[in-house]
Amino acid sequence: MLSATTHKPRTLGNHTWQNQAACHTTPGTNPETFFPEPDEMDRIRAAKTLCAQCPVRRTCLDAALENGDRDGIRGGLTEQERDALHSKLAHRVDYTRINATLAGSDVHLSRAERRAVARDAYQTGIPADHLARLLKVTVEHAKKLYRHAAREISHRNTNTNTNTTKAAKTVPITPVKTPARTDLGTAA
């Protein structure tokens, strides 16, 4: 049994978006269309055409990346097209996702987005227990995230002040006057 201060492990977000997906709502859509072989260009084009009209295409792509889905066409991209995105996922920062989380939506975040949520929550004075509910972590972990955010903000401010001080102490370079030459244009 979980105590009042402990939360269940993070789920992978709200998946009700699938009910709005074009592949789900378009009559007669064959799911196999989204799992073509690499040389089946007609099926790839058909799947991408349907994805292009989908109102939740971005969410579908995010879900494929977050879940590590390597098969089929998801979010309008083939397996090969998504490969490069998989490695960059941990560093993704999408402020619409961060804002949605701060507003209370259940969004699966990248590591960088989770740090941004903690930093923004810390700066706006959201209590640690509220951050814990937003990120589905323990209150103790939320407090740890706040300590990291405070250090990051302090470090950033220190660097800004140091750079400003260095800029203020820098002596401007004055151009050196060179004597005018009267022999220009004559060959030696």
N, C-alpha and C positions, 0 to 999 in steps of 0.2 A: 504494500500500500504506500502511496506517495504522501509525503507530508504537505502541509499548506505552502511551504516555501520551495518545494521541489516541483519541477515541471516535467512533463513527458519529453522525450527526445524530439528534436526538430523533425517535423514532417516535411515533405517536399512541396509544400504550398497547396493552395486551393486549385483543384483541377476541374472545377465546374465550367471553365472556359471551353472544354472539349465539346460541350453541348452546343456551342455556337460555331464550331469549326465547319468550314465548307465541306470537308470530306465526310462529316457526320450528318449535315443537314441537306446535302444535295441528293435527291432520290436517284437510285440506280448506281451509286458510286461503289465500285468494287475495291475493297481494301488492298487487293493484290496490285492495283495500279501503283501504289506507293512503295512497292518492293520490287522494282525492275532489276534485271541484270544490267551490267554496265553498257552492253551493246544494244539494249532495247530503247532506242532513241524515241520512238513513238510513245511508249509508256512514260518515259521520263518527261517528255513535253506535255503529255496529258496531265500528269500529276502536278507539274509546275504551273500549268494553266489554272488548274483548280486552286492551288495554293495562292496564286496571284490575286484571286478574288476573295480570299479568306479574311474575315474581320479579326481573327485571332492569330494571324500568321506569326507575328513577333513572339507572342506567348508560346506558341508551339515550338518555335526555334529555341527559345530559352529553356523550355522543358526538356527538349532533346539534348541540349548541351549539359544542363544540370544533372540529368539522369544518366548521362554517358551513353545515350542511344547512338550506336554507330551504324545501324541498319536502316535502310529505306530513306525515303524523301520526307523530311520534316521541316516545317517552316519555309518551304520552297527551295530547300537546298539538298543536294545529293550528299551521300556519305563522304565523298571526296571533298566537296565544297565545305563541309562542316569540319573536316579534320583540323585545319589551321585554327579554327575558333575554339576547339576543345582545349588546346594548350593555353590559350589566353583567358580562359574563363575565370580563373582565380583572381585575375587582375582587373576584371571588368568593373566599371563604375558607371551605373546608370541612375541618374538622380531622380528619374520618375519612379524607379523601384524603391529608392531610399525614402522618398517622400511618401510613397504608398505605405511602406512599412511604418513610418512615423505616424501615419494617419490610422494605423491599426489593421491594415490589410495583411493577410498571410502570404508573404512573398518569400520564395527561396532566394537567398542572397549569396553573392560571391563573398570571399573573405574580405576583399577590399570594400565592398558595399556594407558588410557588417561593421567594419571599423568606422566607416563614415556615419552609419546610423548611431553608433555609440558616441562618436565625437559630437554630432549634431544634438543628440539627446542631452549630453553633458552640458554643452554650451547653452541650451535653452532651459536647463534646470529640471528636466524630467527626472523624477525619482528613480532610483535603481530598481525598485520592485516593478515599476511600469516598464522599464527597459527589459527586464527579465521576461515579462509577459510578451513583449513585442518580438523578442528574439528567441523565445522559448528556451531560455537557459535558467539556471538557478540565480537567486538574488546575489549569492556570493560571486558567481561568475560575472554578473552585471557590474558589481562593484569593482572587480578586477578590470573589466573593460573601461570603466570610468577612470581608474588610475592610469591606464595606458593612454586614454584620451587626454587627461590632464597633462601628462608628461609630453605628449606629442604637441599639444597646443603651447605649452611652456617653451619647448625646444624651438618651435616655429617662431614664437615671439622673440626669443633670445637671438636667433639667427637674423631676424628682421632688424632688431635693434643694433646688432653688431654691424650689419651691412650699412645701416643708416649712419652710424657713428664713423665707420671707415670712410664713407662717402663725404661726410662733413669735414674730415681731417685732410682729405686729399687736396693738395695744392693744385690749382688750375695751371695747365701748361700754357705759357705765353709764347707766341711765335718769336723766334729770333730774327732780328732784322739783318739781312745780308746786304753788304754794300752793293750798290748798283754797278753793273758792268757796262762799260762803254765799248768793249771790243767784240760784242756779239755780232755775228754775221760776217766776221772776217775769218778767212781760212788761215790756218797756220802753215 
